[in-house]
């Protein structure tokens, strides 16, 4: 699961802050203990000195280091016992126990060479925050209303928009439930206001909640970022564009609403082709049909979107307009 550099940096920052806050609280309790029982400060100082002496003893030459080490251990144990007795007499149990940010990684974010569950959870949370800014936030399959779609049969497809959208909803649910980075691609096609963006956001939220990395962009924003990275790059925009290639699921919303041009066509072909070759999943929504895609971009792009994507047509009436009328 490849999170973007921005999300990973934010998650690491939160984890580091948690670790720093825990250390700060411990230091505050330690100072309180020193003020109430000054002997503790002296004991801790002697313990640090004894550890230093032990290290010097190990590497010393001549004499009897083993005997000296035993003496150091004996003095150290006596100090620890005295410290324990002072704490038990003057403070609540575990008053000076250091807080453990994570029992597995200690707050480093990694367990061996693998990302620890604590950091992975923070990455998921930060990704959900990002998605909520790009979408309305909190879109759920349970809130997808089929009653907005007509029950009358549409002769162009032989079924009613409601039946068609019920099937699309089932496919989208299953796609999100079974998602893996190589599970295939979806293409949502249909006029504006038919629920393509909402259903895309439902998939994004569920897939992200499972811990997969997602890049969700409207087509105008995506191509604007790719163009800036091509002609006027900096570290921030380079990191933004890298996630389009490396994320587990790339969602391009409203393809066809961006300004057309040679750069857009070339960038779209390169991005789609790169992710197809890498077995990386995509979801694209568009108001264009296949013929319009071939005319606006190229037959090669249209061929890939038809042949490598599961095409889901959206039919019905403009739901946004219906909601505006209070329906």
C-alpha positions in Angstrom: 0.0 0.0 0.0 1.8 3.1 -1.3 0.7 6.3 0.5 1.6 9.6 -1.0 4.6 11.4 0.4 2.3 14.1 1.8 0.0 11.7 3.7 3.0 9.7 5.0 4.7 12.9 6.2 1.6 14.1 8.0 1.1 10.7 9.6 4.7 10.6 10.8 4.4 14.1 12.1 1.3 13.2 14.2 3.1 10.1 15.5 6.2 12.1 16.4 4.0 14.7 18.2 2.3 11.9 20.2 5.7 10.6 21.2 6.9 14.2 22.1 3.7 14.8 24.1 4.1 11.6 26.1 7.7 12.5 26.9 6.7 16.0 27.9 4.1 14.6 30.3 6.6 12.2 31.8 9.2 15.0 32.2 6.5 17.1 34.0 5.7 14.2 36.4 9.4 13.6 37.0 9.9 17.3 38.0 7.0 17.0 40.4 8.5 13.9 41.9 11.9 15.6 42.3 10.3 18.6 44.0 8.3 16.4 46.4 11.1 13.9 47.1 14.5 15.5 46.3 16.3 12.3 47.1 14.9 10.9 43.8 17.0 13.4 41.8 20.1 12.3 43.6 19.3 8.6 43.1 18.7 9.1 39.3 22.0 11.0 39.1 23.9 8.2 40.8 22.2 5.6 38.6 23.4 7.5 35.5 26.9 7.6 36.9 26.8 3.9 37.8 25.9 3.1 34.2 28.7 5.2 33.0 31.1 3.5 35.4 29.9 0.1 34.3 30.7 0.9 30.7 34.1 2.1 31.6 34.7 -1.0 33.6 33.8 -3.3 30.7 36.4 -1.6 28.5 39.1 -1.1 31.1 42.5 -2.8 31.0 44.1 -4.6 33.9 42.7 -5.2 37.4 39.7 -7.4 38.0 36.8 -5.9 36.0 34.4 -8.7 36.9 34.7 -7.9 40.6 34.3 -4.2 39.9 31.3 -4.9 37.7 29.6 -7.0 40.5 30.2 -4.0 42.9 28.6 -1.7 40.4 25.6 -4.0 39.9 25.1 -4.3 43.7 25.2 -0.5 44.2 22.8 0.0 41.2 20.3 -2.6 42.6 20.4 -0.9 46.0 19.6 2.5 44.4 16.8 1.1 42.4 15.2 -0.5 45.5 15.5 2.8 47.4 13.9 4.6 44.4 11.1 2.2 44.3 10.4 2.5 48.0 10.3 6.4 47.8 7.9 6.2 44.9 5.6 3.8 46.6 5.5 5.9 49.8 4.9 9.3 48.1 3.2 8.8 44.8 0.3 6.9 43.1 1.1 3.5 41.5 2.9 3.9 38.1 3.3 7.6 38.6 6.7 7.5 36.8 5.9 4.9 34.3 6.8 6.1 30.8 3.9 6.2 28.4 4.3 3.8 25.5 3.0 5.4 22.3 3.0 2.0 20.6 3.9 -1.3 22.3 5.2 -2.7 19.0 7.4 0.1 17.5 7.8 2.4 20.5 6.5 5.3 18.4 9.0 5.0 15.5 6.3 4.0 13.1 8.1 0.9 11.9 8.3 -2.7 13.2 11.5 -4.0 11.7 11.5 -3.0 8.0 7.7 -2.9 7.9 5.3 -0.1 8.6 3.8 -0.5 12.0 0.0 -0.7 12.4 0.0 2.5 14.4 1.5 4.5 11.5 -0.7 2.7 9.0 -3.8 3.7 11.0 -2.7 7.4 11.0 -2.1 7.2 7.2 -5.6 5.9 6.8 -7.0 8.7 8.9 -5.0 11.4 7.0 -6.1 9.9 3.7 -9.8 10.0 4.8 -9.3 13.7 5.7 -7.9 14.4 2.3 -10.8 12.6 0.6 -13.4 14.5 2.7 -11.9 17.8 1.3 -12.1 16.5 -2.2 -15.6 15.1 -1.9 -18.4 16.2 0.3 -17.2 13.7 2.9 -18.8 10.6 4.4 -20.5 9.4 1.2 -21.8 5.9 1.7 -23.4 3.2 -0.4 -26.2 3.1 2.1 -27.1 6.7 1.1 -27.3 6.0 -2.6 -31.0 6.6 -3.4 -32.4 4.4 -6.2 -35.8 6.2 -5.9 -34.3 9.1 -7.9 -34.1 6.9 -11.0 -37.2 6.4 -13.2 -38.9 2.9 -13.2 -40.1 3.2 -16.8 -38.1 1.2 -19.3 -35.5 3.1 -21.4 -35.7 1.7 -24.9 -32.0 2.4 -25.6 -31.0 -0.2 -23.0 -34.1 -2.3 -22.6 -34.4 -1.8 -18.9 -35.4 1.0 -16.6 -32.8 3.5 -15.2 -33.6 2.2 -11.8 -32.9 -1.4 -12.6 -29.7 -0.3 -14.4 -28.5 1.8 -11.5 -29.3 -1.0 -9.0 -27.0 -3.2 -11.0 -24.3 -0.5 -11.1 -24.7 -0.1 -7.4 -24.2 -3.8 -6.8 -21.1 -3.8 -9.0 -19.6 -0.7 -7.2 -20.3 -2.3 -3.8 -18.6 -5.5 -4.8 -15.7 -3.7 -6.4 -15.0 -1.8 -3.1 -15.5 -4.8 -1.0 -13.1 -7.0 -3.0 -10.7 -4.3 -3.9 -7.0 -5.0 -4.5 -4.7 -2.8 -6.6 -4.9 -5.2 -9.5 -8.7 -5.9 -9.4 -9.5 -4.0 -12.6 -10.9 -0.7 -13.6 -14.3 1.0 -13.8 -15.6 3.6 -16.2 -18.8 5.6 -15.2 -20.4 7.1 -18.3 -23.5 9.3 -18.3 -24.8 12.9 -18.3 -24.2 15.2 -15.5 -26.1 14.9 -12.2 -26.7 11.1 -12.4 -24.7 10.1 -9.3 -21.3 9.3 -10.9 -19.3 11.4 -8.5 -21.3 10.3 -5.5 -20.8 6.6 -6.3 -17.1 7.3 -7.0 -16.8 8.8 -3.6 -18.5 5.9 -1.9 -15.9 3.5 -3.5 -13.1 5.9 -2.5 -14.2 6.0 1.2 -14.6 2.3 1.6 -11.3 1.4 -0.2 -9.4 4.1 1.8 -10.9 2.8 5.0 -9.4 -0.6 4.2 -6.0 0.9 4.2 -5.4 1.3 0.4 -3.9 4.5 -1.0 -6.1 6.7 -3.2 -5.6 9.7 -5.5 -8.9 11.4 -6.2 -8.9 14.3 -8.6 -11.3 16.1 -10.9 -10.0 16.0 -14.5 -9.3 19.8 -14.6 -7.3 19.7 -11.4 -5.4 16.5 -12.4 -4.3 17.9 -15.8 -3.4 21.3 -14.3 -1.1 19.6 -11.9 0.4 17.4 -14.6 1.0 20.4 -16.8 2.7 22.4 -14.0 4.9 19.4 -13.2 5.8 19.2 -16.9 6.6 22.9 -17.5 7.2 24.5 -14.1 8.0 21.7 -11.6 8.8 22.0 -7.9 9.1 19.5 -5.1 5.5 19.9 -4.0 3.9 19.4 -7.4 6.3 16.6 -8.2 5.2 14.7 -5.1 1.5 15.4 -6.0 2.0 13.9 -9.4 3.9 10.9 -8.3 0.9 9.6 -6.4 -1.1 9.5 -9.6 1.3 6.8 -10.8 1.9 4.9 -7.5 -1.3 5.0 -5.6 -3.4 1.8 -5.3 -6.5 3.4 -6.8 -6.6 6.5 -9.1 -10.0 8.2 -9.5 -10.4 10.8 -12.2 -13.7 12.5 -11.9 -15.5 14.4 -14.7 -13.2 13.5 -17.5 -14.1 15.8 -20.4 -14.7 19.0 -18.3 -11.0 20.0 -18.6 -9.7 22.3 -21.4 -8.8 20.1 -24.4 -5.4 20.1 -26.1 -2.5 18.1 -27.2 -0.9 18.1 -23.7 -4.1 16.7 -22.1 -4.4 13.9 -24.7 -0.7 12.9 -24.3 -0.8 13.1 -20.5 -4.1 11.1 -20.3 -2.7 8.4 -22.7 0.6 8.2 -20.7 -1.1 8.0 -17.3 -3.7 5.4 -18.4 -1.1 3.3 -20.2 1.3 3.4 -17.3 -1.2 2.3 -14.8 -2.6 -0.5 -17.1 0.9 -1.8 -17.6 1.6 -1.7 -13.9 -1.7 -3.4 -13.0 -2.9 -0.4 -11.0 -6.6 0.1 -10.6 -8.4 3.1 -12.0 -11.9 4.6 -11.8 -12.9 7.2 -14.4 -16.2 9.1 -14.6 -17.1 11.1 -17.7 -20.1 12.7 -19.4 -18.7 11.5 -22.8 -19.6 8.4 -24.7 -17.1 6.2 -26.5 -17.4 8.1 -29.8 -17.0 11.4 -28.1 -13.9 10.2 -26.1 -12.3 9.0 -29.4 -13.0 12.4 -31.1 -11.9 14.5 -28.1 -8.8 12.5 -27.2 -7.8 9.7 -29.5 -9.1 6.3 -30.8 -6.3 4.7 -28.8 -7.5 6.2 -25.5 -11.1 5.3 -26.3 -10.0 1.7 -27.1 -8.3 1.3 -23.7 -11.2 2.8 -21.8 -13.6 0.4 -23.6 -11.4 -2.7 -23.5 -9.6 -2.5 -20.2 -12.4 -1.0 -18.1 -15.8 -2.3 -16.9 -18.2 0.2 -18.5 -21.2 1.2 -16.3 -23.7 3.5 -18.1 -25.7 5.9 -15.9 -29.2 6.9 -17.0 -32.0 8.9 -15.5 -32.8 12.6 -14.7 -30.5 15.2 -13.3 -30.6 14.5 -9.5 -29.0 17.8 -8.6 -31.7 19.6 -10.5 -34.4 17.5 -8.8 -32.9 18.3 -5.4 -32.8 22.0 -6.2 -36.6 21.7 -6.9 -37.0 20.1 -3.5 -37.8 16.6 -4.9 
